[in-house]
Amino acid sequence: MSGSADCEICPLCKNKLEDGAAVCQIRQKGADGINTASLQRGNTIVVKAGSKVHLNCRKHYTNPIEIKTQQSKTKQPSIPLLKRSSRTSVASFNS
Ligand SMILES: [Zn+2]
């Protein structure tokens, strides 16, 4: 791939970092925060210091309340255990 790399992608929302939207270049601390949030969200997003993300994406992504919301959404609903019937199968009568 040798295309022009002038349109960067926000790793959080996968949208282009276009002019107009507030973008911030994260530092190590910011990258750590996003990576931690990614783990907590069960995502595989990994960012490095120097990456650019939307300011809003970062704000939402690392927001503990939103992380919790996502966690509760992705949590599998517990499947009610089927009660094993203790009824014995019909026995054949030999009388
Ligand atoms: Zn974004």
Backbone and ligand atoms as CSV (ligand in chain L), in Angstrom:
chain,resi,resn,atom,element,x,y,z
A,1,MET,N,N,0.854,-1.191,0.000
A,1,MET,CA,C,0.000,0.000,0.000
A,1,MET,C,C,0.886,1.237,0.000
A,2,SER,N,N,0.750,2.013,-1.036
A,2,SER,CA,C,1.586,3.214,-1.098
A,2,SER,C,C,0.717,4.430,-1.378
A,3,GLY,N,N,-0.497,4.347,-0.927
A,3,GLY,CA,C,-1.387,5.484,-1.147
A,3,GLY,C,C,-0.999,6.641,-0.255
A,4,SER,N,N,-1.571,7.763,-0.537
A,4,SER,CA,C,-1.258,8.926,0.276
A,4,SER,C,C,-1.836,8.734,1.672
A,5,ALA,N,N,-1.076,9.104,2.643
A,5,ALA,CA,C,-1.496,8.897,4.025
A,5,ALA,C,C,-1.940,10.211,4.639
A,6,ASP,N,N,-2.548,11.015,3.815
A,6,ASP,CA,C,-2.904,12.321,4.365
A,6,ASP,C,C,-4.281,12.323,5.012
A,7,CYS,N,N,-5.012,11.223,4.847
A,7,CYS,CA,C,-6.257,11.176,5.593
A,7,CYS,C,C,-6.120,10.148,6.696
A,8,GLU,N,N,-5.902,10.647,7.868
A,8,GLU,CA,C,-5.722,9.755,8.998
A,8,GLU,C,C,-7.068,9.332,9.537
A,9,ILE,N,N,-7.049,8.204,10.189
A,9,ILE,CA,C,-8.276,7.637,10.726
A,9,ILE,C,C,-8.215,7.681,12.247
A,10,CYS,N,N,-9.316,8.040,12.805
A,10,CYS,CA,C,-9.424,8.002,14.258
A,10,CYS,C,C,-9.572,6.534,14.658
A,11,PRO,N,N,-8.663,6.038,15.483
A,11,PRO,CA,C,-8.725,4.612,15.831
A,11,PRO,C,C,-9.952,4.252,16.661
A,12,LEU,N,N,-10.583,5.232,17.222
A,12,LEU,CA,C,-11.709,4.946,18.106
A,12,LEU,C,C,-13.021,4.806,17.355
A,13,CYS,N,N,-13.246,5.657,16.377
A,13,CYS,CA,C,-14.518,5.585,15.659
A,13,CYS,C,C,-14.315,5.155,14.215
A,14,LYS,N,N,-13.057,4.999,13.823
A,14,LYS,CA,C,-12.707,4.559,12.473
A,14,LYS,C,C,-13.157,5.542,11.392
A,15,ASN,N,N,-13.412,6.741,11.790
A,15,ASN,CA,C,-13.755,7.764,10.811
A,15,ASN,C,C,-12.542,8.636,10.533
A,16,LYS,N,N,-12.630,9.328,9.446
A,16,LYS,CA,C,-11.509,10.175,9.073
A,16,LYS,C,C,-11.352,11.339,10.035
A,17,LEU,N,N,-10.097,11.688,10.223
A,17,LEU,CA,C,-9.816,12.882,11.012
A,17,LEU,C,C,-9.836,14.057,10.048
A,18,GLU,N,N,-10.986,14.595,9.905
A,18,GLU,CA,C,-11.129,15.671,8.930
A,18,GLU,C,C,-10.970,17.017,9.599
A,19,ASP,N,N,-10.677,17.968,8.780
A,19,ASP,CA,C,-10.614,19.323,9.311
A,19,ASP,C,C,-11.998,19.710,9.813
A,20,GLY,N,N,-12.013,20.404,10.888
A,20,GLY,CA,C,-13.303,20.826,11.405
A,20,GLY,C,C,-13.605,20.150,12.721
A,21,ALA,N,N,-13.376,18.844,12.767
A,21,ALA,CA,C,-13.604,18.140,14.015
A,21,ALA,C,C,-12.404,18.343,14.921
A,22,ALA,N,N,-12.684,18.454,16.192
A,22,ALA,CA,C,-11.589,18.658,17.137
A,22,ALA,C,C,-10.777,17.383,17.263
A,23,VAL,N,N,-9.499,17.518,16.995
A,23,VAL,CA,C,-8.603,16.364,17.028
A,23,VAL,C,C,-7.505,16.645,18.027
A,24,CYS,N,N,-7.122,15.620,18.739
A,24,CYS,CA,C,-5.983,15.838,19.619
A,24,CYS,C,C,-4.967,14.734,19.426
A,25,GLN,N,N,-3.734,15.121,19.545
A,25,GLN,CA,C,-2.648,14.156,19.449
A,25,GLN,C,C,-2.359,13.696,20.869
A,26,ILE,N,N,-2.512,12.416,21.066
A,26,ILE,CA,C,-2.403,11.929,22.443
A,26,ILE,C,C,-0.950,11.681,22.809
A,27,ARG,N,N,-0.705,11.786,24.080
A,27,ARG,CA,C,0.616,11.464,24.616
A,27,ARG,C,C,0.543,10.101,25.266
A,28,GLN,N,N,1.660,9.716,25.838
A,28,GLN,CA,C,1.730,8.385,26.433
A,28,GLN,C,C,0.608,8.158,27.445
A,29,LYS,N,N,0.398,9.169,28.256
A,29,LYS,CA,C,-0.617,9.038,29.302
A,29,LYS,C,C,-2.001,8.841,28.682
A,30,GLY,N,N,-2.254,9.598,27.631
A,30,GLY,CA,C,-3.543,9.472,26.960
A,30,GLY,C,C,-3.684,8.123,26.296
A,31,ALA,N,N,-2.586,7.657,25.713
A,31,ALA,CA,C,-2.620,6.349,25.056
A,31,ALA,C,C,-2.891,5.261,26.083
A,32,ASP,N,N,-2.253,5.373,27.225
A,32,ASP,CA,C,-2.476,4.390,28.286
A,32,ASP,C,C,-3.945,4.374,28.691
A,33,GLY,N,N,-4.506,5.547,28.828
A,33,GLY,CA,C,-5.903,5.635,29.236
A,33,GLY,C,C,-6.827,4.985,28.222
A,34,ILE,N,N,-6.551,5.223,26.951
A,34,ILE,CA,C,-7.392,4.655,25.903
A,34,ILE,C,C,-7.193,3.141,25.841
A,35,ASN,N,N,-5.963,2.696,25.976
A,35,ASN,CA,C,-5.707,1.260,25.919
A,35,ASN,C,C,-6.356,0.532,27.093
A,36,THR,N,N,-6.321,1.174,28.235
A,36,THR,CA,C,-6.974,0.573,29.394
A,36,THR,C,C,-8.481,0.503,29.171
A,37,ALA,N,N,-9.032,1.586,28.658
A,37,ALA,CA,C,-10.466,1.615,28.379
A,37,ALA,C,C,-10.822,0.548,27.350
A,38,SER,N,N,-9.935,0.371,26.389
A,38,SER,CA,C,-10.170,-0.621,25.345
A,38,SER,C,C,-10.268,-2.016,25.953
A,39,LEU,N,N,-9.368,-2.302,26.888
A,39,LEU,CA,C,-9.390,-3.599,27.551
A,39,LEU,C,C,-10.685,-3.767,28.330
A,40,GLN,N,N,-11.047,-2.702,29.045
A,40,GLN,CA,C,-12.247,-2.779,29.868
A,40,GLN,C,C,-13.484,-2.955,29.016
A,41,ARG,N,N,-13.428,-2.421,27.821
A,41,ARG,CA,C,-14.566,-2.543,26.925
A,41,ARG,C,C,-14.543,-3.857,26.155
A,42,GLY,N,N,-13.455,-4.572,26.295
A,42,GLY,CA,C,-13.345,-5.813,25.547
A,42,GLY,C,C,-13.023,-5.569,24.088
A,43,ASN,N,N,-12.450,-4.413,23.817
A,43,ASN,CA,C,-12.062,-4.081,22.452
A,43,ASN,C,C,-10.596,-4.436,22.230
A,44,THR,N,N,-10.187,-4.341,21.000
A,44,THR,CA,C,-8.797,-4.650,20.687
A,44,THR,C,C,-8.067,-3.418,20.176
A,45,ILE,N,N,-8.647,-2.269,20.439
A,45,ILE,CA,C,-8.026,-1.035,19.971
A,45,ILE,C,C,-6.773,-0.754,20.799
A,46,VAL,N,N,-5.692,-0.521,20.112
A,46,VAL,CA,C,-4.449,-0.138,20.794
A,46,VAL,C,C,-3.929,1.127,20.127
A,47,VAL,N,N,-3.689,2.116,20.919
A,47,VAL,CA,C,-3.162,3.365,20.369
A,47,VAL,C,C,-1.792,3.626,20.965
A,48,LYS,N,N,-1.051,4.413,20.247
A,48,LYS,CA,C,0.288,4.761,20.718
A,48,LYS,C,C,0.353,6.257,20.948
A,49,ALA,N,N,1.309,6.634,21.742
A,49,ALA,CA,C,1.540,8.063,21.930
A,49,ALA,C,C,1.843,8.679,20.580
A,50,GLY,N,N,1.237,9.795,20.309
A,50,GLY,CA,C,1.452,10.448,19.028
A,50,GLY,C,C,0.312,10.215,18.062
A,51,SER,N,N,-0.551,9.243,18.388
A,51,SER,CA,C,-1.711,9.011,17.538
A,51,SER,C,C,-2.665,10.187,17.662
A,52,LYS,N,N,-3.444,10.339,16.624
A,52,LYS,CA,C,-4.435,11.406,16.660
A,52,LYS,C,C,-5.822,10.796,16.755
A,53,VAL,N,N,-6.594,11.343,17.620
A,53,VAL,CA,C,-7.974,10.891,17.779
A,53,VAL,C,C,-8.879,12.105,17.868
A,54,HIS,N,N,-10.139,11.869,17.647
A,54,HIS,CA,C,-11.089,12.941,17.872
A,54,HIS,C,C,-11.126,13.246,19.370
A,55,LEU,N,N,-11.162,14.494,19.669
A,55,LEU,CA,C,-11.249,14.897,21.064
A,55,LEU,C,C,-12.485,14.275,21.721
A,56,ASN,N,N,-13.573,14.308,20.992
A,56,ASN,CA,C,-14.818,13.765,21.522
A,56,ASN,C,C,-14.743,12.263,21.725
A,57,CYS,N,N,-14.138,11.574,20.765
A,57,CYS,CA,C,-14.032,10.120,20.863
A,57,CYS,C,C,-13.252,9.747,22.113
A,58,ARG,N,N,-12.151,10.452,22.301
A,58,ARG,CA,C,-11.322,10.141,23.462
A,58,ARG,C,C,-12.091,10.390,24.749
A,59,LYS,N,N,-12.812,11.477,24.749
A,59,LYS,CA,C,-13.566,11.844,25.945
A,59,LYS,C,C,-14.592,10.765,26.272
A,60,HIS,N,N,-15.313,10.351,25.243
A,60,HIS,CA,C,-16.342,9.333,25.461
A,60,HIS,C,C,-15.723,7.972,25.740
A,61,TYR,N,N,-14.676,7.687,25.005
A,61,TYR,CA,C,-14.098,6.349,25.085
A,61,TYR,C,C,-13.543,6.053,26.464
A,62,THR,N,N,-12.946,7.064,27.081
A,62,THR,CA,C,-12.307,6.831,28.371
A,62,THR,C,C,-13.211,7.201,29.537
A,63,ASN,N,N,-14.433,7.547,29.231
A,63,ASN,CA,C,-15.376,7.906,30.282
A,63,ASN,C,C,-15.818,6.648,31.034
A,64,PRO,N,N,-15.498,6.561,32.327
A,64,PRO,CA,C,-15.805,5.337,33.085
A,64,PRO,C,C,-17.282,4.972,33.057
A,65,ILE,N,N,-18.138,5.986,33.015
A,65,ILE,CA,C,-19.577,5.704,33.008
A,65,ILE,C,C,-19.969,5.027,31.696
A,66,GLU,N,N,-19.396,5.524,30.606
A,66,GLU,CA,C,-19.731,4.935,29.312
A,66,GLU,C,C,-19.128,3.541,29.171
A,67,ILE,N,N,-17.976,3.353,29.800
A,67,ILE,CA,C,-17.369,2.021,29.764
A,67,ILE,C,C,-18.284,1.036,30.474
A,68,LYS,N,N,-18.796,1.453,31.611
A,68,LYS,CA,C,-19.693,0.577,32.364
A,68,LYS,C,C,-20.942,0.254,31.571
A,69,THR,N,N,-21.463,1.289,30.901
A,69,THR,CA,C,-22.662,1.080,30.095
A,69,THR,C,C,-22.391,0.039,29.027
A,70,GLN,N,N,-21.239,0.165,28.384
A,70,GLN,CA,C,-20.912,-0.785,27.325
A,70,GLN,C,C,-20.732,-2.177,27.898
A,71,GLN,N,N,-20.095,-2.250,29.068
A,71,GLN,CA,C,-19.870,-3.555,29.674
A,71,GLN,C,C,-21.184,-4.256,29.968
A,72,SER,N,N,-22.153,-3.486,30.452
A,72,SER,CA,C,-23.424,-4.125,30.785
A,72,SER,C,C,-24.177,-4.512,29.523
A,73,LYS,N,N,-23.891,-3.799,28.434
A,73,LYS,CA,C,-24.566,-4.131,27.179
A,73,LYS,C,C,-23.998,-5.402,26.569
A,74,THR,N,N,-22.677,-5.550,26.679
A,74,THR,CA,C,-22.045,-6.678,26.029
A,74,THR,C,C,-22.107,-7.933,26.886
A,75,LYS,N,N,-22.461,-7.736,28.136
A,75,LYS,CA,C,-22.522,-8.902,29.014
A,75,LYS,C,C,-23.627,-9.842,28.535
A,76,GLN,N,N,-23.287,-11.075,28.458
A,76,GLN,CA,C,-24.273,-12.050,28.006
A,76,GLN,C,C,-25.343,-12.213,29.075
A,77,PRO,N,N,-26.576,-12.190,28.672
A,77,PRO,CA,C,-27.620,-12.446,29.649
A,77,PRO,C,C,-27.493,-13.866,30.167
A,78,SER,N,N,-27.643,-14.008,31.455
A,78,SER,CA,C,-27.464,-15.345,32.007
A,78,SER,C,C,-28.607,-16.240,31.551
A,79,ILE,N,N,-28.246,-17.356,31.070
A,79,ILE,CA,C,-29.249,-18.301,30.586
A,79,ILE,C,C,-29.796,-19.078,31.783
A,80,PRO,N,N,-31.087,-19.032,31.960
A,80,PRO,CA,C,-31.641,-19.769,33.100
A,80,PRO,C,C,-31.379,-21.262,32.946
A,81,LEU,N,N,-30.928,-21.827,34.016
A,81,LEU,CA,C,-30.624,-23.258,33.953
A,81,LEU,C,C,-31.914,-24.047,33.812
A,82,LEU,N,N,-31.883,-24.930,32.900
A,82,LEU,CA,C,-33.055,-25.789,32.730
A,82,LEU,C,C,-33.054,-26.809,33.852
A,83,LYS,N,N,-34.163,-26.839,34.530
A,83,LYS,CA,C,-34.239,-27.803,35.628
A,83,LYS,C,C,-34.399,-29.191,35.057
A,84,ARG,N,N,-33.502,-30.005,35.454
A,84,ARG,CA,C,-33.596,-31.388,34.993
A,84,ARG,C,C,-34.774,-32.038,35.668
A,85,SER,N,N,-35.635,-32.525,34.879
A,85,SER,CA,C,-36.772,-33.219,35.455
A,85,SER,C,C,-36.285,-34.488,36.149
A,86,SER,N,N,-36.784,-34.668,37.339
A,86,SER,CA,C,-36.345,-35.842,38.074
A,86,SER,C,C,-37.267,-37.021,37.784
A,87,ARG,N,N,-38.194,-36.750,36.873
A,87,ARG,CA,C,-39.109,-37.851,36.543
A,87,ARG,C,C,-38.340,-38.981,35.873
A,88,THR,N,N,-38.576,-40.133,36.286
A,88,THR,CA,C,-37.906,-41.252,35.641
A,88,THR,C,C,-38.634,-41.573,34.356
A,89,SER,N,N,-37.924,-42.034,33.410
A,89,SER,CA,C,-38.566,-42.386,32.151
A,89,SER,C,C,-39.546,-43.534,32.398
A,90,VAL,N,N,-40.485,-43.542,31.514
A,90,VAL,CA,C,-41.555,-44.528,31.733
A,90,VAL,C,C,-40.955,-45.932,31.714
A,91,ALA,N,N,-41.190,-46.580,32.795
A,91,ALA,CA,C,-40.645,-47.954,32.870
A,91,ALA,C,C,-41.651,-48.925,32.251
A,92,SER,N,N,-41.113,-49.882,31.638
A,92,SER,CA,C,-42.019,-50.868,31.054
A,92,SER,C,C,-42.392,-51.864,32.144
A,93,PHE,N,N,-43.653,-52.162,32.144
A,93,PHE,CA,C,-44.148,-53.060,33.169
A,93,PHE,C,C,-44.070,-54.496,32.699
A,94,ASN,N,N,-43.505,-55.317,33.481
A,94,ASN,CA,C,-43.488,-56.735,33.178
A,94,ASN,C,C,-44.342,-57.451,34.226
A,95,SER,N,N,-45.598,-57.551,33.975
A,95,SER,CA,C,-46.437,-58.181,34.970
A,95,SER,C,C,-47.043,-59.465,34.457
L,1,ZN,ZN,ZN,-13.240,9.488,16.285
